[in-house]
Amino acid sequence: MARAFWAWIVCLVVTIAVSLVTQPKPNSELRGLVWVLTEQKEAVEEAWYKKAWVLAVTVLALTVALNIYFW
């Protein structure tokens, strides 16, 4: 446990040192990689059968049905 603690401390110190020494990348290089700098598209409502809750309910219903059938 002590070795893990010291490894974490060393990692933290190295991370801070590298962050302070290196220059930040310009925004032009980060465009498309960082959410804030990426152009946001208009939200389009998905079809009802492509929504996550529909898939979750379907899988749950199938699981319950198969569980009852094979009981």
C-alpha positions, -999 to +999 in steps of 0.1 A: +000+000+000+029+024+008+045+016-025+013+025-044+010+057-024+045+068-033+039+058-070+008+080-070+028+109-055+056+106-080+030+104-109+012+135-096+045+155-093+057+144-128+023+153-143+023+188-127+059+194-138+053+184-174+022+205-175+040+236-163+070+231-186+052+223-219+034+248-241-004+243-246-015+233-281-033+260-301-070+258-305-067+250-342-051+217-334-077+208-308-107+215-330-127+182-334-109+167-305-123+189-277-161+192-273-161+230-266-142+237-298-162+213-320-191+227-341-224+214-327-249+200-350-286+205-345-302+178-325-325+155-346-351+135-328-344+098-333-370+073-342-387+057-313-372+023-320-336+037-319-339+051-284-320+034-256-350+029-233-369+009-260-340-014-263-337-018-225-374-026-221-373-051-250-342-069-236-357-069-201-390-083-214-372-110-234-351-119-204-381-123-182-400-143-208-371-167-214-366-170-176-403-180-171-402-203-202-371-223-191-380-223-154 
